[in-house]
Amino acid sequence: MSKNKGVKKTNLKKVQQDLQKLDPEKNSLLIFGGVILAMISIGLLIFVLSEKVFHLS
């Protein structure tokens, strides 16, 4: 009594071809945005921790 009869398998070759078709400029923009977001998050974390530790006024 398996319910997996209707499950489709993913065609890995098709997925790889679709990923290669993506615009490289868009990919680099997403990477750049992620790096900027990570730097802002780390900076905010350092600021909050330094406020808690050193009680800057």
Biopython code that builds the backbone (N, CA, C, O; Angstrom):
import numpy as np
from Bio.PDB.StructureBuilder import StructureBuilder

atoms = [
    (1, "MET", "N", (0.823, -1.190, 0.000)),
    (1, "MET", "CA", (0.000, 0.000, 0.000)),
    (1, "MET", "C", (0.872, 1.260, 0.000)),
    (1, "MET", "O", (0.786, 2.088, 0.907)),
    (2, "SER", "N", (1.680, 1.383, -0.993)),
    (2, "SER", "CA", (2.578, 2.535, -1.096)),
    (2, "SER", "C", (1.850, 3.716, -1.720)),
    (2, "SER", "O", (1.087, 3.552, -2.671)),
    (3, "LYS", "N", (2.091, 4.914, -1.178)),
    (3, "LYS", "CA", (1.475, 6.131, -1.710)),
    (3, "LYS", "C", (2.434, 6.879, -2.637)),
    (3, "LYS", "O", (2.147, 8.010, -3.030)),
    (4, "ASN", "N", (3.551, 6.279, -2.988)),
    (4, "ASN", "CA", (4.572, 6.942, -3.793)),
    (4, "ASN", "C", (4.359, 6.753, -5.294)),
    (4, "ASN", "O", (5.256, 7.076, -6.073)),
    (5, "LYS", "N", (3.225, 6.251, -5.720)),
    (5, "LYS", "CA", (3.003, 5.986, -7.135)),
    (5, "LYS", "C", (2.942, 7.267, -7.945)),
    (5, "LYS", "O", (3.390, 7.285, -9.091)),
    (6, "GLY", "N", (2.398, 8.348, -7.380)),
    (6, "GLY", "CA", (2.237, 9.590, -8.114)),
    (6, "GLY", "C", (3.436, 10.512, -8.031)),
    (6, "GLY", "O", (3.399, 11.607, -8.593)),
    (7, "VAL", "N", (4.493, 10.112, -7.353)),
    (7, "VAL", "CA", (5.662, 10.967, -7.167)),
    (7, "VAL", "C", (6.527, 10.953, -8.428)),
    (7, "VAL", "O", (6.879, 9.892, -8.945)),
    (8, "LYS", "N", (6.865, 12.163, -8.916)),
    (8, "LYS", "CA", (7.721, 12.267, -10.097)),
    (8, "LYS", "C", (9.181, 12.351, -9.665)),
    (8, "LYS", "O", (9.505, 12.929, -8.628)),
    (9, "LYS", "N", (10.047, 11.767, -10.475)),
    (9, "LYS", "CA", (11.478, 11.900, -10.225)),
    (9, "LYS", "C", (11.989, 13.160, -10.899)),
    (9, "LYS", "O", (11.530, 13.525, -11.981)),
    (10, "THR", "N", (12.934, 13.819, -10.260)),
    (10, "THR", "CA", (13.522, 15.027, -10.830)),
    (10, "THR", "C", (14.576, 14.638, -11.850)),
    (10, "THR", "O", (15.445, 13.812, -11.574)),
    (11, "ASN", "N", (14.495, 15.235, -13.024)),
    (11, "ASN", "CA", (15.472, 14.985, -14.070)),
    (11, "ASN", "C", (16.690, 15.871, -13.811)),
    (11, "ASN", "O", (16.642, 17.076, -14.058)),
    (12, "LEU", "N", (17.777, 15.283, -13.315)),
    (12, "LEU", "CA", (18.950, 16.057, -12.916)),
    (12, "LEU", "C", (19.616, 16.768, -14.090)),
    (12, "LEU", "O", (20.122, 17.880, -13.936)),
    (13, "LYS", "N", (19.619, 16.137, -15.257)),
    (13, "LYS", "CA", (20.235, 16.774, -16.426)),
    (13, "LYS", "C", (19.478, 18.040, -16.814)),
    (13, "LYS", "O", (20.084, 19.047, -17.181)),
    (14, "LYS", "N", (18.155, 17.983, -16.729)),
    (14, "LYS", "CA", (17.348, 19.156, -17.072)),
    (14, "LYS", "C", (17.577, 20.277, -16.060)),
    (14, "LYS", "O", (17.653, 21.448, -16.433)),
    (15, "VAL", "N", (17.685, 19.925, -14.802)),
    (15, "VAL", "CA", (17.923, 20.929, -13.762)),
    (15, "VAL", "C", (19.280, 21.594, -13.978)),
    (15, "VAL", "O", (19.395, 22.812, -13.847)),
    (16, "GLN", "N", (20.303, 20.817, -14.305)),
    (16, "GLN", "CA", (21.632, 21.373, -14.545)),
    (16, "GLN", "C", (21.625, 22.289, -15.760)),
    (16, "GLN", "O", (22.274, 23.335, -15.747)),
    (17, "GLN", "N", (20.904, 21.914, -16.804)),
    (17, "GLN", "CA", (20.820, 22.766, -17.988)),
    (17, "GLN", "C", (20.107, 24.071, -17.667)),
    (17, "GLN", "O", (20.506, 25.128, -18.158)),
    (18, "ASP", "N", (19.064, 24.015, -16.855)),
    (18, "ASP", "CA", (18.335, 25.221, -16.474)),
    (18, "ASP", "C", (19.216, 26.141, -15.637)),
    (18, "ASP", "O", (19.159, 27.362, -15.790)),
    (19, "LEU", "N", (20.028, 25.568, -14.757)),
    (19, "LEU", "CA", (20.923, 26.388, -13.937)),
    (19, "LEU", "C", (21.995, 27.064, -14.790)),
    (19, "LEU", "O", (22.400, 28.190, -14.503)),
    (20, "GLN", "N", (22.451, 26.383, -15.831)),
    (20, "GLN", "CA", (23.459, 26.969, -16.712)),
    (20, "GLN", "C", (22.880, 28.092, -17.557)),
    (20, "GLN", "O", (23.615, 28.985, -17.977)),
    (21, "LYS", "N", (21.583, 28.064, -17.813)),
    (21, "LYS", "CA", (20.942, 29.093, -18.631)),
    (21, "LYS", "C", (20.732, 30.395, -17.870)),
    (21, "LYS", "O", (20.500, 31.435, -18.486)),
    (22, "LEU", "N", (20.810, 30.356, -16.524)),
    (22, "LEU", "CA", (20.593, 31.568, -15.741)),
    (22, "LEU", "C", (21.622, 32.629, -16.099)),
    (22, "LEU", "O", (22.762, 32.321, -16.445)),
    (23, "ASP", "N", (21.202, 33.868, -16.010)),
    (23, "ASP", "CA", (22.058, 34.997, -16.360)),
    (23, "ASP", "C", (23.194, 35.120, -15.338)),
    (23, "ASP", "O", (22.914, 35.278, -14.149)),
    (24, "PRO", "N", (24.469, 35.054, -15.757)),
    (24, "PRO", "CA", (25.580, 35.150, -14.811)),
    (24, "PRO", "C", (25.617, 36.499, -14.098)),
    (24, "PRO", "O", (26.078, 36.589, -12.960)),
    (25, "GLU", "N", (25.137, 37.541, -14.759)),
    (25, "GLU", "CA", (25.130, 38.862, -14.132)),
    (25, "GLU", "C", (24.156, 38.873, -12.947)),
    (25, "GLU", "O", (24.429, 39.500, -11.923)),
    (26, "LYS", "N", (23.042, 38.189, -13.085)),
    (26, "LYS", "CA", (22.064, 38.104, -12.010)),
    (26, "LYS", "C", (22.638, 37.301, -10.845)),
    (26, "LYS", "O", (22.426, 37.650, -9.683)),
    (27, "ASN", "N", (23.362, 36.232, -11.153)),
    (27, "ASN", "CA", (23.971, 35.422, -10.105)),
    (27, "ASN", "C", (24.998, 36.224, -9.322)),
    (27, "ASN", "O", (25.042, 36.139, -8.095)),
    (28, "SER", "N", (25.825, 37.001, -10.014)),
    (28, "SER", "CA", (26.837, 37.781, -9.317)),
    (28, "SER", "C", (26.190, 38.871, -8.480)),
    (28, "SER", "O", (26.704, 39.223, -7.418)),
    (29, "LEU", "N", (25.063, 39.412, -8.947)),
    (29, "LEU", "CA", (24.339, 40.424, -8.179)),
    (29, "LEU", "C", (23.785, 39.818, -6.894)),
    (29, "LEU", "O", (23.832, 40.446, -5.836)),
    (30, "LEU", "N", (23.265, 38.610, -6.986)),
    (30, "LEU", "CA", (22.747, 37.940, -5.790)),
    (30, "LEU", "C", (23.861, 37.636, -4.800)),
    (30, "LEU", "O", (23.671, 37.783, -3.592)),
    (31, "ILE", "N", (25.019, 37.215, -5.295)),
    (31, "ILE", "CA", (26.162, 36.946, -4.418)),
    (31, "ILE", "C", (26.629, 38.235, -3.756)),
    (31, "ILE", "O", (26.909, 38.258, -2.557)),
    (32, "PHE", "N", (26.714, 39.307, -4.541)),
    (32, "PHE", "CA", (27.127, 40.603, -3.998)),
    (32, "PHE", "C", (26.149, 41.076, -2.926)),
    (32, "PHE", "O", (26.570, 41.573, -1.881)),
    (33, "GLY", "N", (24.863, 40.927, -3.172)),
    (33, "GLY", "CA", (23.852, 41.305, -2.186)),
    (33, "GLY", "C", (23.961, 40.478, -0.913)),
    (33, "GLY", "O", (23.786, 40.999, 0.188)),
    (34, "GLY", "N", (24.247, 39.205, -1.062)),
    (34, "GLY", "CA", (24.411, 38.336, 0.108)),
    (34, "GLY", "C", (25.613, 38.712, 0.937)),
    (34, "GLY", "O", (25.567, 38.674, 2.167)),
    (35, "VAL", "N", (26.702, 39.078, 0.260)),
    (35, "VAL", "CA", (27.921, 39.484, 0.979)),
    (35, "VAL", "C", (27.665, 40.782, 1.741)),
    (35, "VAL", "O", (28.071, 40.913, 2.896)),
    (36, "ILE", "N", (26.998, 41.734, 1.109)),
    (36, "ILE", "CA", (26.680, 43.002, 1.777)),
    (36, "ILE", "C", (25.782, 42.761, 2.983)),
    (36, "ILE", "O", (26.007, 43.336, 4.048)),
    (37, "LEU", "N", (24.769, 41.918, 2.826)),
    (37, "LEU", "CA", (23.872, 41.605, 3.938)),
    (37, "LEU", "C", (24.619, 40.943, 5.086)),
    (37, "LEU", "O", (24.359, 41.248, 6.250)),
    (38, "ALA", "N", (25.540, 40.045, 4.772)),
    (38, "ALA", "CA", (26.326, 39.379, 5.811)),
    (38, "ALA", "C", (27.211, 40.381, 6.550)),
    (38, "ALA", "O", (27.336, 40.314, 7.773)),
    (39, "MET", "N", (27.824, 41.307, 5.818)),
    (39, "MET", "CA", (28.686, 42.311, 6.464)),
    (39, "MET", "C", (27.875, 43.223, 7.378)),
    (39, "MET", "O", (28.329, 43.564, 8.470)),
    (40, "ILE", "N", (26.687, 43.621, 6.946)),
    (40, "ILE", "CA", (25.841, 44.469, 7.779)),
    (40, "ILE", "C", (25.404, 43.715, 9.031)),
    (40, "ILE", "O", (25.377, 44.283, 10.123)),
    (41, "SER", "N", (25.063, 42.440, 8.875)),
    (41, "SER", "CA", (24.633, 41.637, 10.020)),
    (41, "SER", "C", (25.758, 41.479, 11.036)),
    (41, "SER", "O", (25.528, 41.592, 12.240)),
    (42, "ILE", "N", (26.962, 41.221, 10.562)),
    (42, "ILE", "CA", (28.108, 41.068, 11.462)),
    (42, "ILE", "C", (28.408, 42.388, 12.160)),
    (42, "ILE", "O", (28.690, 42.403, 13.359)),
    (43, "GLY", "N", (28.350, 43.494, 11.428)),
    (43, "GLY", "CA", (28.581, 44.808, 12.036)),
    (43, "GLY", "C", (27.564, 45.121, 13.111)),
    (43, "GLY", "O", (27.924, 45.628, 14.174)),
    (44, "LEU", "N", (26.303, 44.828, 12.856)),
    (44, "LEU", "CA", (25.254, 45.063, 13.847)),
    (44, "LEU", "C", (25.450, 44.172, 15.066)),
    (44, "LEU", "O", (25.250, 44.616, 16.197)),
    (45, "LEU", "N", (25.833, 42.935, 14.849)),
    (45, "LEU", "CA", (26.086, 42.022, 15.964)),
    (45, "LEU", "C", (27.233, 42.520, 16.833)),
    (45, "LEU", "O", (27.139, 42.493, 18.060)),
    (46, "ILE", "N", (28.313, 42.973, 16.209)),
    (46, "ILE", "CA", (29.458, 43.505, 16.969)),
    (46, "ILE", "C", (29.040, 44.745, 17.753)),
    (46, "ILE", "O", (29.429, 44.908, 18.909)),
    (47, "PHE", "N", (28.248, 45.620, 17.131)),
    (47, "PHE", "CA", (27.788, 46.828, 17.806)),
    (47, "PHE", "C", (26.944, 46.489, 19.028)),
    (47, "PHE", "O", (27.155, 47.053, 20.102)),
    (48, "VAL", "N", (25.998, 45.579, 18.876)),
    (48, "VAL", "CA", (25.115, 45.220, 19.985)),
    (48, "VAL", "C", (25.908, 44.556, 21.098)),
    (48, "VAL", "O", (25.695, 44.866, 22.270)),
    (49, "LEU", "N", (26.821, 43.648, 20.759)),
    (49, "LEU", "CA", (27.609, 42.982, 21.793)),
    (49, "LEU", "C", (28.525, 43.962, 22.516)),
    (49, "LEU", "O", (28.701, 43.865, 23.731)),
    (50, "SER", "N", (29.108, 44.904, 21.781)),
    (50, "SER", "CA", (29.986, 45.871, 22.440)),
    (50, "SER", "C", (29.179, 46.790, 23.360)),
    (50, "SER", "O", (29.685, 47.199, 24.405)),
    (51, "GLU", "N", (27.942, 47.122, 22.998)),
    (51, "GLU", "CA", (27.092, 47.926, 23.868)),
    (51, "GLU", "C", (26.800, 47.165, 25.159)),
    (51, "GLU", "O", (26.822, 47.748, 26.244)),
    (52, "LYS", "N", (26.529, 45.887, 25.047)),
    (52, "LYS", "CA", (26.198, 45.084, 26.239)),
    (52, "LYS", "C", (27.419, 44.869, 27.133)),
    (52, "LYS", "O", (27.305, 44.875, 28.359)),
    (53, "VAL", "N", (28.572, 44.681, 26.523)),
    (53, "VAL", "CA", (29.775, 44.366, 27.303)),
    (53, "VAL", "C", (30.379, 45.623, 27.916)),
    (53, "VAL", "O", (30.698, 45.646, 29.105)),
    (54, "PHE", "N", (30.539, 46.681, 27.098)),
    (54, "PHE", "CA", (31.260, 47.862, 27.567)),
    (54, "PHE", "C", (30.339, 48.971, 28.044)),
    (54, "PHE", "O", (30.837, 49.972, 28.560)),
    (55, "HIS", "N", (29.036, 48.852, 27.904)),
    (55, "HIS", "CA", (28.053, 49.848, 28.339)),
    (55, "HIS", "C", (28.439, 51.228, 27.871)),
    (55, "HIS", "O", (28.545, 52.159, 28.671)),
    (56, "LEU", "N", (28.652, 51.365, 26.559)),
    (56, "LEU", "CA", (29.040, 52.655, 25.991)),
    (56, "LEU", "C", (27.894, 53.651, 26.120)),
    (56, "LEU", "O", (26.723, 53.294, 25.991)),
    (57, "SER", "N", (28.255, 54.907, 26.377)),
    (57, "SER", "CA", (27.195, 55.921, 26.508)),
    (57, "SER", "C", (27.475, 57.125, 25.658)),
    (57, "SER", "O", (26.687, 58.071, 25.650)),
]
sb = StructureBuilder()
sb.init_structure("model")
sb.init_model(0)
sb.init_chain("A")
sb.init_seg("    ")
for serial, (resi, resn, name, xyz) in enumerate(atoms, 1):
    if name == "N":
        sb.init_residue(resn, " ", resi, " ")
    sb.init_atom(name, np.array(xyz, "f"), 0.0, 1.0, " ", f" {name:<3s}", serial, name[0])
structure = sb.get_structure()
